[in-house]
Amino acid sequence: MFDDLRDLYQEVILDHGRRPRHGVRLAAYDATAKGDNPMCGDRVQVWVRHEADGRIAETGFEARGCAISIASADLMAEVVGGHSDAEIRDLAGKFRNMARTGTAPDGDAAMERLRPLAGVHEYPSRVKCATLAWHALLAALDGKGDSSSE
């Protein structure tokens, strides 16, 4: 069972890494930031458009990097829609914890969707790949232009 789940998660990462669904520069956006992982060369730029009520309407990104980095950016863009900035910050914290420990709270739909990335905790150097887009998203929400995985 464990190997089947690991294979499924690896397939999800490879699929999103090869064919990201949200890998586009938004034509209209409220915030943007770039992220850079100088250790491996991964780079990402995130664009965010908010609804009138402040919730995220759409997130897009352009990235160059490994499958983990791109898949993480794509899954992030998928799950943040409809959330407030405060909810995004909470979700980013949960994701960082999951990337470092491999565990995530049960019953959280967004975290369930992000669970394929939990295996990066076994490879500490890959945690920065998985969290890079999240650093860029938070930098965009904070009005900063750049972020780093450092």
N, C-alpha and C positions, 0 to 999 in steps of 0.2 A: 504494500500500500504506500509506504513512504517513498519508494523509488518511483512509483507511478505518479505521485504528486510532484516530486522533484522534476520528473520529466515534463509534466504538464506546465509547471512554472517556467522551466527553461524554454519551452516552446512559446509561451506567452511573451517572454522577454525577447526572444529572437524575432518573433512576428512583429512586435511593436518597434523593435530596433531597425528592422528592414523596411517596414511600411508604416511609419507613424501616421496616425489619423489627424493629428493636430499640428503637424510640422509645417505650418504656414505663417508668414508674416501677416498680421492683421492689418487691413486697410485703415481701419479706424480703431484707435486705442487711447486709453487714458494714462497708461503707465508702461514703461519698458525698462529693462535692465539686462546687462550682460553678465554672464558668469564664466569664470576661467578656472580650470584646474591645472596649474602650472606643472604639477608632478607628472601628468600623463598627456597633457595637451588637449583634453576635452574642452570644448567651448560651447556656450549656449547663449542665445538671446531670447528673452521671454517678452511677449506683449500681452497686456491685459485690458479688456474693455469691461467697464462696470455698467450695471443697470442704473436707472434713476434712484432706486432705493439703496444703492451702494453695494449690492451683491454682484459677484462676478458673473458677467453675461457670457464671456468668451475668453479663452486663453489660447494663444498660438506661440510657436517657438520655431527657431531655426537652430540646428545643432550640428556640430562636427565632433565625433568621438566614437566611443565604443558602444556596443549594443546595449549595455546596462545604462549608460548615460542617456542615450536617446530613448530607450523604452521607459525609463523613469520620467523623463520630461513629458512623453506622450501620455502616460498613465496619470501623471500629475494634472496635465491640462484637461484630461477627461473628468477627473473627480472634483476639481475645484469649482466648476460651474454651479451657480446658484448659492454659493456660500458667501458669507460676509468676510471682511478682512480678518476680524477676530477669530472666526471659525477656521480660516485658512491658517492662521498662526498656530492654533491648537493642533490642527491636522499635521502641520509641518513638524511640530514637536513630537507627535506620535510617530510620524514617519521616520524621523531621525533616530528615535529610540528603537524602532523596529529594525532599521538598517544596522544598528550597532549590536543589538541583542538577539534578533531573530524572532522576537515575540511582539504581538500586537493585541490590543484589546478586542475581545469578542463582541459581536453584535454591532460593530461600526461598519456600515456598508462601504464607505470610502476606503477604510483600511483593508477590508476584505478584497477590494479590487486591486489594492497595492501589494497584497501579500506575496505575489510572485517574486517581489524584490527582497523578501525577508532573508533569503539565502546569502545575500552579500555579507552578512555578519561573519560568515566563515572565512571571508577574504578581506581583512581589514583595509588593504589598499584600495579595494573596490567600493568601500563605503562612500568615499568622496565622489566617485563616479555617480552613484545613485542619488546623492543629496545635492549635487551641483545645481540642477534646475530649481530645486526648492530654495536654495540660497538666492538665486537670481529672482525668483518670484517674490520673496520677502523683500529684497532690495527694491524691486519695482513698486511694491506696496508702500515702502518707506520713502519713495521718491529719490532713491539713490540710483545712479546710472550703472554702477559696476558692483560686482560681488566676487568673492573667491571661495573656493571650497576649503581654504586654509583656516 
